[in-house]
Each structure stands twice: as C-alpha cells, then as structure tokens.
C-alpha cells in the first residue's frame, strides 16, 4: 500500500489546520486505498485563538504536534522524522496554521519564511520526484519553497493573495472549488478549498480531485 504524509499545523482553522480539509484529506486517501501518515512539527503555535469568539486566548500556548494529534486520533509523528517513514507522497491541508505555524506568511506576506522541517520535507519529496498536494492557503508554502521553478498553483480568487503567490515566483491558476490543478512538471497538485468555499460538500469535491490526481502521479 502506498503511504502519503499529511502535514498538519494544529487543530482549528484560525490557529492550526482547517479541520474539515484535514479530515476530508484523510477520508479521500483512505477511499483511494492509500495509507495516510499524519505529521506535524514539534513547535509552539504562534498563538491560540478562541474559535467561538475569534479572539486571542491571552497567556495560552499550545504545541502544534500535540494539537495535531486531536485530528489524527493520537497517531501523529514529529515531522522531523519524515525521512524514516518511507512515504510516497505528501499533502499539506490549509487553515491559518499553514500561514502562522508552518510559515509566517500571515505576518510577512511574500517576504515570509517557511519552517525548516517543512522546507526540508518539500525539497526532499520534490527532488525525489514524489507528488505533493497543497490545499487552501498551503500553496503559499509551495510558492515560497519552489518558486524558482515557477510552479502552477491555486489560491482562490482574491487578487492581493494571488499577487503574493506570483511575487514568490509561482503562476496563479484560477480554479473552481470542485477542481484541482496539476503542475505536471513538478508533480504538484493544488486546490482552493476554503479559500473559495462555500460549503463542505463543495470543498470535498476539490480535495477528492486532488487525491485522485496525486494517486495518478504515484
């Protein structure tokens, strides 16, 4: 059975992984007969937000690896160990955690930095010719890490966000929520998911398409 690493960034769309996107990814992989292996960096979140009020929980800190375990039912591995797991592909769901914990795009825009282990994993899979999927806001990470190769990526339809993507070297492709875009040269697949919405059913269609394309590239 093929194995795909799913890099999570916490639990909850405001400060971690978008839970719907993460679970839909795990479901789509299982339906495709691909084993999902949850990964997350062992770092503190940038901050913690109350998802009911949208306000920062002052004085509260949470660990990205521990929070990601909530989505993975406890079965999550430190991302630093990814090269010991014999993985065949990689997927990064969205959520603000991708822009706050896996990178600092939320604060620095196109001048952002990406977590060292995330960068190392993407480079490792890309150089090995293994497919990588990016969902929602996560294509920003692909643009930053792989921008010199001008990957084709989705990011929704907000002009300023698309401009950031292109400022980092990528080519933005306007893609409907139910579809996914494939950059065949680099074996990179992306879908806009909740960058567009409008519902979990529509987001699911795009994630299913992303996993289908990823499976084709394996």
Steps between C-alpha positions, in 0.01 A plus 500: 500500500624848411550742790439876498616736771244763603667801662272654762550838669286472813127460551257771392496727195584824681827382655565153356380257236158551342327199652258436215783509245721273711227242560382508137861437395530201734166366375589543132833323549334209680239465226780498243675215679791721610625493858506845662782579742437815705802723561550832680794707622575483871477877556280747685214663313543868419198566721175339613162631387160440655308357205166612642593866547790531255709666770856415606509292819743715696772311684409164346750298297453173315734260323437439127587129522275444800209694349534315169459174693138604562426467128711188453341315796841504668693344212729785400875500439748782548561647154875498566484120460326498161798345321477186715143417392541389135228735378395515134328842496421801714192719555469830688143597597421865561385704796675804645746265669666459160549878494580544872675180614637326190600842366458865597314601184214643709738762636760554228315431176724423204808565719409205721715218629403131511570265791830316448354148522214591264751639251720193534206264443377684191848514348558132577176383336534737206858396426399133522221554246229419754166683470397773745153645556421846637154604619339840568770750617777233505602569135667811641753266658556331164552840337760597759691171496474418128452848354820494297341228285182706443245237608135523392291544815150587623421747779136603444405821322608782732725728287739601780556142613555388142748787459697374801510153347642638178744729684658184640547360148192282450237527229150542640225293337139600564336170594143424613458344844393162355816456294877467547792627291798281415849636435611185321863600466545513877226250596324764710122506540297780663137587568349819650263333753388754762681784324178485297255281694203528509419169670664183627339302216659725235836498678485120514470481120825693453688297761375176345629625165836593653542153649393338173764698310761426767426128474543521123847650548617232743 
